[in-house]
């Protein structure tokens, strides 16, 4: 069966959002605003560092060093907050992709609560499964990377459809390992195509960094909508029966 081109998936996503870009932006608004704030803070920090380097004031560097030494004592708290932030992001992006997948499959249905729909990953029926799947994927990817970096990167793409598979088989008592296996089978022969899809957005994300994250309000829905279209296309071409795994 012929593979759908990345361009076709992007056009499908843009056609879905045509006249509804505001709704799509609302779905991804929270991670976009976080990114914008982070980009602005990073810009300010780098600007201040540049000023310090230019002026070369030893007293400033001494204060900076003292602050860094002090911050080392709270390293554990930084790690914990970083893990919590990562977990929240994963749950949020899972909900965003669930929303776009539902929208792709029923374009005529209006997303009546775009902000609320983005939090599907935080629902009690979803949060535990998403966390466990995330931990397993991290573990398996780490084990592959113990061999070499490249196998780890390849296998990370093999696991990319696991949240979509979970959404499509909710209530069917499909085990965690079975969902991961289904993702591997579904991605066989398609990992390179997904890599190219990601690569096609590198320019947009680079532009977003240069523009303090502002383009992310448009780029994030475009990217995650295209990911949902990628999965939806695979699911139509090769529907998977959990009973066969």
Backbone torsions as a table, in degrees:
resi	resn	phi	psi	omega
1	UNK	NA	134.9	-177.5
2	UNK	-65.8	140.5	179.4
3	UNK	-84.8	135.7	177.8
4	UNK	-70.6	133.4	-177.5
5	UNK	-70.6	155.6	177.0
6	UNK	-61.4	-38.3	177.9
7	UNK	-59.8	-40.0	179.2
8	UNK	-65.6	-39.4	178.4
9	UNK	-65.1	-39.0	178.1
10	UNK	-66.6	-40.8	179.0
11	UNK	-65.3	-37.3	177.1
12	UNK	-61.7	-42.1	179.8
13	UNK	-66.1	-44.6	-179.8
14	UNK	-66.6	-34.3	176.8
15	UNK	-66.3	-37.7	177.9
16	UNK	-64.3	-40.2	-176.1
17	UNK	-84.5	-9.8	-177.2
18	UNK	-58.0	122.6	-177.3
19	UNK	79.7	-3.9	-178.3
20	UNK	-130.7	23.1	-177.8
21	UNK	-61.1	-34.1	-179.7
22	UNK	-62.3	-40.5	177.7
23	UNK	-64.3	-44.6	179.4
24	UNK	-61.4	-40.5	179.5
25	UNK	-65.9	-37.4	179.1
26	UNK	-64.0	-35.5	-179.4
27	UNK	-62.3	-39.7	-176.9
28	UNK	-103.1	16.5	-172.6
29	UNK	-62.5	-45.0	-174.5
30	UNK	-62.2	-52.2	177.6
31	UNK	-63.4	-30.7	178.7
32	UNK	-66.3	-44.2	-178.3
33	UNK	-68.3	-35.3	174.9
34	UNK	-60.7	-44.4	-178.0
35	UNK	-65.0	-40.7	179.3
36	UNK	-62.7	-46.6	179.1
37	UNK	-61.1	-43.7	178.6
38	UNK	-61.7	-40.8	-179.9
39	UNK	-66.0	-39.6	179.4
40	UNK	-66.0	-43.7	178.6
41	UNK	-62.3	-43.8	179.1
42	UNK	-61.5	-40.6	179.0
43	UNK	-62.2	-41.7	179.3
44	UNK	-65.6	-44.1	-179.1
45	UNK	-61.3	-47.9	-179.0
46	UNK	-64.8	-34.2	177.1
47	UNK	-64.5	-44.4	179.1
48	UNK	-64.0	-40.8	177.6
49	UNK	-62.3	-41.5	178.2
50	UNK	-61.1	-41.1	178.5
51	UNK	-63.5	-42.8	-179.9
52	UNK	-64.3	-40.6	178.4
53	UNK	-64.0	-39.6	-177.9
54	UNK	-68.6	-45.2	-177.3
55	UNK	-77.8	-27.8	177.0
56	UNK	54.4	46.7	177.7
57	UNK	-83.2	116.1	-178.1
58	UNK	-62.5	-31.9	-179.3
59	UNK	-67.0	-37.2	178.2
60	UNK	-65.4	-43.0	179.7
61	UNK	-64.6	-34.0	178.5
62	UNK	-65.6	-43.4	177.9
63	UNK	-64.5	-39.9	178.9
64	UNK	-61.9	-42.8	-179.6
65	UNK	-65.4	-41.2	178.6
66	UNK	-63.4	-40.1	178.8
67	UNK	-65.0	-38.7	179.3
68	UNK	-66.2	-39.6	179.3
69	UNK	-64.9	-39.1	178.4
70	UNK	-65.4	-39.8	-177.0
71	UNK	-66.9	-23.9	-179.8
72	UNK	-63.0	-28.4	-179.5
73	UNK	-69.4	-21.0	-179.6
74	UNK	-106.5	24.2	-177.7
75	UNK	-60.4	-37.6	-179.8
76	UNK	-60.8	-40.5	178.9
77	UNK	-65.6	-35.3	178.7
78	UNK	-65.8	-40.9	178.2
79	UNK	-63.6	-44.6	-179.0
80	UNK	-62.4	-43.8	-179.8
81	UNK	-66.9	-34.8	177.7
82	UNK	-65.0	-42.6	178.2
83	UNK	-64.4	-41.6	179.2
84	UNK	-63.9	-42.2	178.8
85	UNK	-62.5	-41.6	179.0
86	UNK	-63.9	-43.2	179.9
87	UNK	-62.2	-43.6	178.7
88	UNK	-61.8	-42.1	180.0
89	UNK	-62.5	-43.0	-179.6
90	UNK	-62.5	-45.5	179.2
91	UNK	-63.3	-38.9	-178.9
92	UNK	-68.3	-45.3	-179.5
93	UNK	-68.1	-31.8	175.2
94	UNK	-62.0	-45.6	178.9
95	UNK	-63.6	-37.8	178.1
96	UNK	-62.9	-45.1	-178.4
97	UNK	-70.7	-33.6	173.9
98	UNK	-60.5	-43.8	-178.7
99	UNK	-62.3	-46.6	-178.6
100	UNK	-68.4	-32.9	177.6
101	UNK	-65.7	-44.7	177.0
102	UNK	-60.8	-40.9	-178.4
103	UNK	-66.1	-42.3	178.6
104	UNK	-61.1	-38.2	-176.1
105	UNK	-79.7	-17.7	177.0
106	UNK	-141.9	73.9	-174.2
107	UNK	-60.7	-24.4	-177.1
108	UNK	-77.6	-17.0	-179.4
109	UNK	-82.3	126.1	-179.8
110	UNK	-77.3	137.0	174.1
111	UNK	-78.8	95.1	-169.8
112	UNK	-72.4	-29.6	-179.6
113	UNK	-129.8	73.9	-174.5
114	UNK	-59.8	-39.4	178.9
115	UNK	-64.5	-46.5	-177.9
116	UNK	-66.4	-38.2	-177.0
117	UNK	-64.6	-27.2	179.8
118	UNK	-68.1	-14.9	-178.0
119	UNK	-99.3	20.9	178.4
120	UNK	-58.1	-34.1	-178.9
121	UNK	-64.3	-20.5	-178.1
122	UNK	-89.7	-4.2	179.1
123	UNK	-66.1	147.7	-174.3
124	UNK	-58.1	-32.2	-179.0
125	UNK	-76.3	-15.6	-176.2
126	UNK	-108.6	-35.0	-166.8
127	UNK	-60.4	-43.5	-178.3
128	UNK	-64.6	-45.2	-179.1
129	UNK	-63.8	-43.3	-179.2
130	UNK	-63.3	-41.0	179.7
131	UNK	-64.4	-45.8	-179.4
132	UNK	-64.1	-44.0	178.2
133	UNK	-60.8	-40.7	178.7
134	UNK	-61.1	-46.5	-179.5
135	UNK	-63.3	-40.5	179.1
136	UNK	-66.2	-42.2	178.8
137	UNK	-63.0	-42.9	177.5
138	UNK	-60.7	-44.1	-179.5
139	UNK	-62.4	-50.3	-177.9
140	UNK	-64.3	-39.8	178.5
141	UNK	-64.3	-41.6	177.7
142	UNK	-61.1	-42.5	-179.8
143	UNK	-64.1	-39.4	176.8
144	UNK	-65.3	-36.4	-178.6
145	UNK	-72.3	-16.8	174.2
146	UNK	-64.9	-27.0	176.4
147	UNK	-73.4	-65.7	175.1
148	UNK	-154.3	163.9	-179.7
149	UNK	-65.7	-42.5	-175.6
150	UNK	-61.3	-47.5	176.5
151	UNK	-58.5	-37.2	177.6
152	UNK	-63.0	-41.6	178.4
153	UNK	-64.8	-43.6	-179.7
154	UNK	-61.8	-45.4	-177.7
155	UNK	-70.8	-26.8	175.7
156	UNK	-62.0	-32.7	176.6
157	UNK	-75.0	-30.0	178.6
158	UNK	-65.3	-27.1	-177.3
159	UNK	-94.7	0.9	-169.7
160	UNK	-66.9	-22.2	-176.4
161	UNK	-92.4	5.4	-170.0
162	UNK	-63.9	-36.6	179.3
163	UNK	-69.4	-39.1	176.9
164	UNK	-63.4	-41.7	179.3
165	UNK	-62.9	-41.2	176.6
166	UNK	-59.3	-44.5	-179.5
167	UNK	-61.4	-41.2	-177.1
168	UNK	-73.0	-14.3	-176.8
169	UNK	-125.9	27.3	175.3
170	UNK	-61.3	138.2	177.7
171	UNK	82.5	1.8	-179.3
172	UNK	-102.3	7.7	178.4
173	UNK	55.5	44.5	177.6
174	UNK	-86.7	126.8	-177.2
175	UNK	-68.5	160.4	-178.7
176	UNK	-60.4	-49.9	-178.1
177	UNK	-64.4	-33.3	179.1
178	UNK	-66.9	-40.0	178.6
179	UNK	-64.6	-38.2	178.0
180	UNK	-66.4	-40.9	177.3
181	UNK	-63.5	-40.6	178.5
182	UNK	-62.1	-38.5	178.0
183	UNK	-64.5	-42.3	178.6
184	UNK	-60.8	-43.1	-179.8
185	UNK	-66.5	-43.6	-178.9
186	UNK	-62.9	-35.7	-175.4
187	UNK	-86.2	-3.0	179.1
188	UNK	-61.0	120.1	-178.4
189	UNK	84.8	2.1	-177.2
190	UNK	-125.3	-2.0	-178.1
191	UNK	-63.0	-41.3	179.0
192	UNK	-64.0	-36.3	179.7
193	UNK	-67.0	-39.5	177.7
194	UNK	-67.9	-36.2	175.9
195	UNK	-60.8	-43.0	178.8
196	UNK	-65.9	-34.8	176.5
197	UNK	-61.7	-48.2	177.5
198	UNK	-59.2	-43.2	-178.3
199	UNK	-61.6	-33.5	-178.2
200	UNK	-68.6	-15.5	179.6
201	UNK	-101.1	-2.9	-177.5
202	UNK	-58.8	-42.7	179.6
203	UNK	-60.6	-41.0	179.3
204	UNK	-65.0	-42.0	179.5
205	UNK	-69.3	-35.7	176.1
206	UNK	-63.0	-43.4	177.5
207	UNK	-61.1	-38.6	179.9
208	UNK	-62.9	-40.1	178.7
209	UNK	-63.4	-44.0	-178.9
210	UNK	-66.8	-26.9	-176.9
211	UNK	-105.4	30.2	176.7
212	UNK	57.7	31.7	173.8
213	UNK	82.2	-5.4	-175.0
214	UNK	-57.1	-44.2	180.0
215	UNK	-62.3	-14.7	-178.9
216	UNK	-62.1	-25.3	178.0
217	UNK	-60.7	-27.2	176.4
218	UNK	-98.7	-37.8	-173.9
219	UNK	-69.9	-42.3	-176.3
220	UNK	-60.9	-49.1	176.9
221	UNK	-63.5	-36.3	178.4
222	UNK	-61.8	-45.9	-178.1
223	UNK	-67.5	-51.7	-176.1
224	UNK	-71.0	-29.8	173.5
225	UNK	-65.6	-38.9	178.7
226	UNK	-68.6	-36.5	175.0
227	UNK	-61.7	-42.6	177.9
228	UNK	-63.7	-38.8	177.5
229	UNK	-65.7	-36.8	178.0
230	UNK	-61.0	-49.2	179.5
231	UNK	-64.7	-44.6	-178.2
232	UNK	-59.2	-38.0	177.8
233	UNK	-65.8	-43.7	178.1
234	UNK	-64.0	-41.3	-178.0
235	UNK	-64.5	-33.4	177.8
236	UNK	-74.2	-35.2	-178.4
237	UNK	-75.5	-37.1	-177.8
238	UNK	-140.4	75.2	178.0
239	UNK	-62.0	135.4	-176.1
240	UNK	-106.8	134.0	176.2
241	UNK	-100.7	116.3	-178.1
242	UNK	-58.1	-24.5	-178.6
243	UNK	-68.0	-17.0	-178.7
244	UNK	-88.6	0.1	-177.7
245	UNK	-112.9	NA	NA
